[in-house]
Amino acid sequence: MKAAVLQTPQANGERSLTVTEIPTPRVKPGHVLLRVRACGVCRTDLHIVAGELPAERSPLVPGHQIVGEIVDGATAELTLGTRVGVSWVGGVDGTCPYCVRGMENLCDSPTFTGYSVDGGFAEFALARADFVFPLPGNLDDLQAAPLLCAGIIGFRSLRVAGVEHGDKVGLFGFGASAHLAISVLRSWDCAVYVSTRGAAHRAFAASLGAAWVGTEREKPPVGLDRAITFAPSGDVVVAALASLRKGGVVAINAIHLDRIPEFDYDRLLWGERQIRSVANMTRSDARDFLHTASAIGLRPKATPFSLDRVNEALQAIRNDSIDGAAVILPG
């Protein structure tokens, strides 16, 4: 099959994906083989390719927002031809203290799609059968792919932040995940305040119904009940914290953060304000979000790229040069 492969870094340190032919994976017990119809590009893929996350496997096929069709390994519930989604968490051990407590997103021995096992920047992908999700029929492949990480993890971020219907919620950064979260928030009658760099991103947020839009240096005009940060920047976390009312919560939606700068505890954190991190997702998050997305008619904005243009797609995400999501279409 054709796949985009991350090899060992070159002598000059350069890291990119090479589109080449590799063996098609063989189905094994407890797994299904998928013909990949689409795979979203996530900022986590950037961290993996850039080496900002320690290598788990080399060579590696990244990509963890997979829309695929089952072509082998079918079961009574997952028949041949069923269209399913695969997300970042590709498996858990089910026995560690966190899994036993229903906190599988914190599993001690997880499997990560496109990181510890090969992912979906390829024509075929192997996935654990108990970690695939049948997809709503009212979403096409291009629209479904960004939901499978950007959407699910954004939804979990709202839960971690404790968002309630009618809250004033700040979104700091406005990429693939935030543009999906705003639709969920508006369906919950929340007023959404967006701080982000880039005039195009600000215009996009306004077009999706944000109550206020400002630059990354501007503070929302009201005290926020909740805030979610989407940029891997500690400066953004501090800006979000400075925008909270007393008792408010900041949820950090980033698998990698550059640093947390010093900040004034008395002014910014005192008053029972809280900072929480968002770690991975659970299958319950995935099922609940996909149900919500279908019910509210969520339609992500997505730009398609062929597999041969995968490095262009990664660069577009890095440069924030497209609104919404980038999606690889291997076919």
C-alpha positions as CSV (number, residue, x, y, z in Angstrom):
1,M,0.0,0.0,0.0
2,K,1.0,3.6,-0.3
3,A,1.7,5.4,3.0
4,A,3.3,8.5,4.4
5,V,6.2,7.3,6.6
6,L,8.2,9.2,9.2
7,Q,11.8,7.8,9.1
8,T,14.7,8.4,11.4
9,P,15.7,12.1,11.2
10,Q,18.3,12.9,8.6
11,A,21.8,13.9,9.6
12,N,20.9,17.6,9.3
13,G,18.0,17.1,11.7
14,E,15.3,17.5,9.0
15,R,12.1,15.6,9.6
16,S,9.3,15.1,7.1
17,L,7.1,12.4,5.8
18,T,8.1,10.2,2.8
19,V,5.3,8.8,0.7
20,T,6.3,5.3,-0.3
21,E,5.1,1.7,-0.7
22,I,5.0,-0.5,2.4
23,P,3.3,-3.8,3.2
24,T,-0.4,-3.7,3.8
25,P,-1.0,-4.6,7.5
26,R,-2.5,-8.1,8.2
27,V,-5.5,-8.4,10.4
28,K,-5.0,-10.0,13.8
29,P,-7.3,-11.2,16.6
30,G,-9.4,-8.4,18.1
31,H,-8.6,-6.0,15.3
32,V,-10.2,-4.8,12.0
33,L,-8.5,-3.8,8.8
34,L,-9.7,-0.6,7.4
35,R,-9.5,0.9,3.9
36,V,-8.8,4.5,4.8
37,R,-11.3,6.9,3.2
38,A,-10.0,10.0,5.0
39,C,-7.6,11.0,7.8
40,G,-7.6,14.4,9.5
41,V,-4.4,16.2,10.2
42,C,-3.9,17.2,13.9
43,R,-1.5,19.5,15.6
44,T,-0.3,16.5,17.6
45,D,0.9,15.1,14.2
46,L,3.1,18.2,14.0
47,H,4.6,17.5,17.4
48,I,5.3,13.9,16.4
49,V,6.9,14.8,13.0
50,A,8.9,17.6,14.6
51,G,10.3,15.4,17.3
52,E,8.7,17.5,20.1
53,L,7.2,14.2,21.4
54,P,9.7,11.4,22.1
55,A,9.7,8.7,19.4
56,E,7.7,5.6,20.3
57,R,8.2,3.8,17.0
58,S,10.4,4.1,13.9
59,P,9.5,4.0,11.1
60,L,6.0,5.3,11.8
61,V,2.9,6.1,9.8
62,P,1.2,9.0,11.6
63,G,-2.4,10.1,11.5
64,H,-5.1,9.4,14.1
65,Q,-8.4,10.9,12.8
66,I,-9.3,8.0,10.6
67,V,-12.5,7.4,8.6
68,G,-12.3,3.9,7.3
69,E,-14.3,1.0,5.8
70,I,-14.0,-2.4,7.4
71,V,-12.5,-4.8,4.8
72,D,-11.2,-7.7,7.1
73,G,-11.7,-8.9,10.7
74,A,-15.5,-8.2,10.6
75,T,-17.7,-9.2,13.6
76,A,-21.4,-9.5,14.1
77,E,-21.5,-5.9,15.3
78,L,-18.9,-4.6,12.8
79,T,-19.7,-6.1,9.4
80,L,-17.8,-5.8,6.2
81,G,-18.2,-2.4,4.7
82,T,-19.2,-0.6,7.9
83,R,-17.8,2.9,8.0
84,V,-16.1,3.6,11.3
85,G,-13.9,6.2,12.9
86,V,-10.6,5.8,14.8
87,S,-9.2,8.4,17.2
88,W,-6.0,9.1,19.1
89,V,-6.5,6.6,21.9
90,G,-6.3,3.3,20.0
91,G,-6.4,1.0,23.0
92,V,-6.0,0.7,26.8
93,D,-4.9,-2.2,29.1
94,G,-8.3,-2.3,30.9
95,T,-6.7,-3.4,34.1
96,C,-4.7,-0.5,35.5
97,P,-6.1,1.5,38.5
98,Y,-7.3,4.3,36.1
99,C,-9.1,1.9,33.7
100,V,-10.7,0.2,36.7
101,R,-12.0,3.5,37.9
102,G,-13.5,4.4,34.5
103,M,-10.6,6.9,33.7
104,E,-9.3,5.1,30.7
105,N,-8.0,8.3,29.2
106,L,-5.3,8.2,32.0
107,C,-4.4,4.5,31.4
108,D,-0.9,3.5,32.4
109,S,-0.3,1.5,29.2
110,P,-2.2,3.1,26.4
111,T,-1.9,2.6,22.7
112,F,-1.9,5.8,20.6
113,T,-2.9,5.7,16.9
114,G,-0.3,7.1,14.6
115,Y,2.2,7.3,17.5
116,S,2.8,4.0,19.2
117,V,1.1,2.1,16.4
118,D,0.8,3.0,12.7
119,G,-2.0,5.3,11.8
120,G,-4.1,6.6,8.9
121,F,-1.8,8.5,6.5
122,A,-2.0,5.4,4.3
123,E,-4.4,3.5,2.1
124,F,-5.1,0.9,4.9
125,A,-4.9,0.9,8.7
126,L,-5.2,-1.7,11.4
127,A,-7.3,-0.8,14.5
128,R,-8.6,-2.5,17.7
129,A,-12.2,-3.5,17.1
130,D,-13.3,-2.2,20.5
131,F,-11.8,1.3,19.7
132,V,-13.6,2.0,16.5
133,F,-16.8,4.0,16.3
134,P,-19.6,3.7,13.8
135,L,-20.1,7.1,12.2
136,P,-23.4,9.0,11.6
137,G,-24.6,8.7,8.1
138,N,-25.3,12.4,7.8
139,L,-21.6,13.2,7.8
140,D,-19.4,12.6,4.7
141,D,-15.8,11.4,5.0
142,L,-14.3,14.9,4.7
143,Q,-16.6,16.2,7.5
144,A,-16.3,13.2,9.8
145,A,-12.5,13.0,9.9
146,P,-11.8,16.2,12.0
147,L,-14.4,15.2,14.5
148,L,-12.3,12.2,15.5
149,C,-9.7,14.0,17.5
150,A,-10.1,17.8,17.2
151,G,-13.8,17.4,17.8
152,I,-13.7,14.7,20.6
153,I,-10.9,16.3,22.5
154,G,-12.5,19.7,22.2
155,F,-15.7,18.2,23.6
156,R,-13.8,16.6,26.5
157,S,-12.2,20.1,27.1
158,L,-15.6,21.5,27.6
159,R,-16.3,18.8,30.1
160,V,-13.0,19.2,32.0
161,A,-13.7,22.9,32.2
162,G,-17.1,22.2,33.7
163,V,-19.0,24.2,31.0
164,E,-22.7,24.6,31.8
165,H,-25.5,25.8,29.6
166,G,-25.5,29.6,29.4
167,D,-21.9,30.1,30.5
168,K,-19.6,32.7,29.2
169,V,-16.8,30.7,27.6
170,G,-13.5,31.9,26.2
171,L,-11.6,30.1,23.4
172,F,-8.0,31.0,23.1
173,G,-6.7,30.1,19.7
174,F,-9.1,29.2,16.9
175,G,-8.0,26.2,14.8
176,A,-9.5,22.8,14.0
177,S,-10.6,22.0,17.5
178,A,-12.0,25.4,18.6
179,H,-14.1,25.8,15.4
180,L,-15.9,22.6,16.3
181,A,-16.2,23.5,20.0
182,I,-18.0,26.8,19.2
183,S,-20.8,25.0,17.5
184,V,-21.4,22.8,20.5
185,L,-21.2,25.8,22.9
186,R,-23.7,27.7,20.8
187,S,-26.1,24.7,20.9
188,W,-25.8,25.0,24.8
189,D,-26.7,28.7,24.7
190,C,-23.2,29.8,25.8
191,A,-21.8,33.2,24.8
192,V,-18.4,32.5,23.2
193,Y,-15.4,34.9,23.4
194,V,-12.5,34.2,21.0
195,S,-8.9,35.5,21.4
196,T,-6.7,34.4,18.5
197,R,-4.0,35.6,16.2
198,G,-4.6,36.0,12.5
199,A,-7.3,38.2,10.9
200,A,-8.6,35.3,8.9
201,H,-9.1,33.2,12.1
202,R,-10.9,36.1,13.8
203,A,-13.2,36.6,10.8
204,F,-13.9,32.9,10.8
205,A,-14.8,32.9,14.5
206,A,-17.1,35.9,14.0
207,S,-18.8,34.1,11.1
208,L,-19.5,31.1,13.4
209,G,-21.3,33.3,15.9
210,A,-18.7,34.4,18.5
211,A,-20.1,37.1,20.8
212,W,-16.7,38.9,20.8
213,V,-13.5,38.3,18.8
214,G,-10.1,39.9,19.6
215,T,-6.4,39.4,19.0
216,E,-4.2,37.3,21.2
217,R,-3.2,40.4,23.1
218,E,-6.8,41.6,23.8
219,K,-8.8,40.7,26.9
220,P,-12.5,39.7,26.6
221,P,-14.8,42.5,27.8
222,V,-16.4,40.3,30.5
223,G,-15.2,37.9,33.2
224,L,-15.3,34.4,31.8
225,D,-16.9,31.4,33.6
226,R,-14.7,29.0,31.6
227,A,-11.8,29.2,29.2
228,I,-10.1,26.6,26.9
229,T,-6.7,27.1,25.5
230,F,-5.8,25.5,22.2
231,A,-2.3,26.8,21.5
232,P,0.8,25.0,22.9
233,S,1.9,28.2,24.7
234,G,2.1,29.0,28.3
235,D,1.6,32.7,27.6
236,V,-1.8,31.8,26.2
237,V,-2.7,29.9,29.5
238,V,-1.8,33.0,31.5
239,A,-3.9,35.2,29.2
240,A,-6.8,32.9,29.7
241,L,-6.3,32.9,33.4
242,A,-6.3,36.7,33.5
243,S,-9.8,36.6,31.8
244,L,-11.5,34.5,34.4
245,R,-14.0,35.5,37.0
246,K,-13.5,34.2,40.6
247,G,-14.2,30.5,40.7
248,G,-13.6,30.2,36.9
249,V,-11.6,27.4,35.2
250,V,-9.0,27.2,32.5
251,A,-8.7,23.9,30.6
252,I,-5.5,23.4,28.7
253,N,-6.2,21.5,25.4
254,A,-2.6,20.7,24.4
255,I,-0.5,17.6,24.5
256,H,2.7,19.7,24.5
257,L,3.2,23.0,26.2
258,D,6.3,25.2,25.7
259,R,6.4,26.5,29.3
260,I,4.4,28.2,32.0
261,P,5.8,31.7,32.6
262,E,5.8,33.3,36.0
263,F,2.5,34.9,37.0
264,D,1.0,36.9,39.8
265,Y,-0.8,34.4,42.1
266,D,-2.7,37.0,44.1
267,R,-4.1,38.6,40.9
268,L,-4.6,35.7,38.6
269,L,-5.1,32.4,40.5
270,W,-6.4,33.4,44.0
271,G,-10.2,33.4,44.3
272,E,-10.5,29.7,43.6
273,R,-9.7,30.0,40.0
274,Q,-8.4,26.7,38.6
275,I,-6.1,25.4,35.9
276,R,-6.8,21.9,34.5
277,S,-5.1,19.8,31.8
278,V,-7.0,17.8,29.3
279,A,-5.5,14.3,28.7
280,N,-6.6,12.2,25.8
281,M,-10.2,11.0,25.6
282,T,-12.5,8.1,26.6
283,R,-14.7,6.0,24.4
284,S,-17.7,7.6,26.2
285,D,-16.4,11.0,25.1
286,A,-16.2,9.8,21.5
287,R,-19.7,8.3,21.5
288,D,-21.3,11.3,23.2
289,F,-19.6,13.8,21.0
290,L,-20.5,11.9,17.8
291,H,-24.1,11.8,18.9
292,T,-24.1,15.5,19.7
293,A,-22.4,16.3,16.4
294,S,-25.0,14.4,14.4
295,A,-27.9,15.9,16.5
296,I,-26.8,19.5,16.0
297,G,-25.8,19.0,12.3
298,L,-22.2,19.9,12.9
299,R,-20.4,20.5,9.6
300,P,-16.7,21.1,10.0
301,K,-14.8,23.3,7.6
302,A,-12.2,21.0,6.0
303,T,-9.6,21.4,3.2
304,P,-8.7,18.2,1.4
305,F,-5.2,17.1,0.5
306,S,-4.0,14.1,-1.4
307,L,-1.7,11.7,0.3
308,D,1.2,12.9,-1.9
309,R,0.6,16.4,-0.4
310,V,0.7,15.3,3.2
311,N,3.7,17.6,4.0
312,E,1.9,20.5,2.6
313,A,-1.1,19.7,4.8
314,L,1.2,19.6,7.9
315,Q,2.8,22.9,6.9
316,A,-0.7,24.5,6.4
317,I,-1.5,23.5,10.0
318,R,1.8,24.8,11.3
319,N,1.4,28.2,9.6
320,D,-2.3,28.5,10.4
321,S,-2.8,29.2,6.7
322,I,-6.2,27.4,6.4
323,D,-9.4,27.8,8.4
324,G,-10.8,24.7,10.1
325,A,-9.1,21.3,9.4
326,A,-6.8,19.7,6.9
327,V,-7.8,16.2,5.8
328,I,-5.8,13.6,3.8
329,L,-7.8,11.7,1.2
330,P,-5.6,8.6,0.3
331,G,-7.9,7.4,-2.5
